[in-house]
């Protein structure tokens, strides 16, 4: 509902044929100007829509596009109606025009086509970019989605609690944003990467079900689907709950969201894959299951291969019918893989009677062909692609190849949504130096039990889970470890002694020592959910004031230098590298 006052009695999107004859005032931005003889036609735009206004020659008003005006006049039926406008049956014959804000500068770009200009120019003039209809729709959808989530969680009895923005730095996870303390020389706050510790403390405090739509901060490189500095998260936690309880809440929430905002209610319960199954079958822990292609490990089949690229390597295969694609397609695919740091791409085509031709056909023996048939079940007309390298790299390349084949062969329904839970992540992994480190979340409960984990850490699984939608990690969560003795043991395996636990997580460690209920929860990316609902490729397009790919804001020039006095106040001195 708009404010009815001296500027307007109705918004620009509400007038209809039934309003003909009324005297109304509307206010907004001049969207277009068209002159016909001595009469001027303008389209006035506000947040709610557009209305055509006729300015008689006698008024003698000079307007520029994007001037902000208030217009009073009689609503009239249009002689030439515009079916593409909700208000296209009417127009206002202006009796009075007040210019409220003059557009005195040349526009850096046309508002209607702002999406076609460069990123930094759009972000520098973001307040103009947001005037475009598309961006206003994004802001409205974002607001409606946020309200839907809040109503849903409140209806299920979740308590909304705001957790601190200034907290302490943690030794795990992404890189923190640090904030120097003026009153505590040499000490720093950190902006929270997530409300992880605080929501667990709320469970220890006796709160039964918590949620918030929380700002999170991580100093990470930008990606198309990830903001480089800050993002919002639908955060929730439940006491005396299990993994299944979390899944039930999230599946209800997401089913409602996608039904209301995308018109497609997903089938529940969602599919599930273990981490090991996802990697083995799709070479990814966030597989896009709209893509039907599977990945096969054929290392054992080619253990005695005469093809040099296969020797002493892990080998993955993908089988697909490429239709009438010719040599140019295969060459472009090879170049694509090399551009992603693969050494190359091998393939064979299946001809009549299961004979192989082209590519590396001459290197594949009859025995290997038979074993490959049993594993892949290829058919005439198929192409079998191979990637070979060490295990970690070949999984990466198989994932890249699967995605590229799905896209270039049009195997993916872009309008569909596919949901899958990835469960049972490894608790630990090896870093580049061969040291044991946390694989996912150090605050999770290990399985099967602590003693087994201590004996063989790298085989331990965690009660951790991700919700993947169309190849995007939409949510991550876990059953939490709520025992301080487990906490010490688990961090010890990762190279942190008890003092690190006590000093870096004092509140959590001490709180658990006073008794904590079993609890679990999750954090879902709000901005990424917006991306999925609107089929946007870039996350910046669903955020009001995003950073660019370099983590900078051309609008406010952030980050920027500060006065030396301010640096002295927080005990910082800049030095040259």
Secondary structure, 3 states (H helix, E strand, C coil): CCCCCCCCCCCCCCCCHHHCCCEEEEEEEEEEEEEECCEEEEEEEECCEEEEEEECHHHCCCCCCCCEEEEEEEEEECCCCCCCCCCCCEEEEEEEEEEEECCCCCCCCCHHHHHHCCHHHHHHCHHHHCCCHHHHHHHHHHHHHHHHHHHHHHHCCCEECCCCCEECCCCCCCCCCEEECCCCCCCEEEECCCCHHHHHHHHHCCCCEEEEEEEEECCCCCECCECCCEEEEEEEEEECCCHHHHHHHHHHHHHHHHHHHHCCCCCCCCEEEEHHHHHHHHCCCCCCCCCCCCCEECCHHHCCCCCHHHCCCEEEEEEEECCCCCHHHHHHHHHHHHHCCCCCCEEEEECHHHCEECCCHHHCCHHHHHHHHHHHCCCCCEEEEEEEECHHHHHHHHHHHHHHHHHHCCCCCCCCCCEEEEECCECEEECCCCCEEECCCCCECEECCHHHHHHCHHHCEECEEEEEECCEEEEEEEEECCCHHHHHHHHHHCCCCHHHHHHHCHHHHHHHHCCCCCEEEEEEEHHHHHHHHHCCCCHHHHCCCCCCCCCCECCCCECCCCCHHHHHHCCCCCCCC
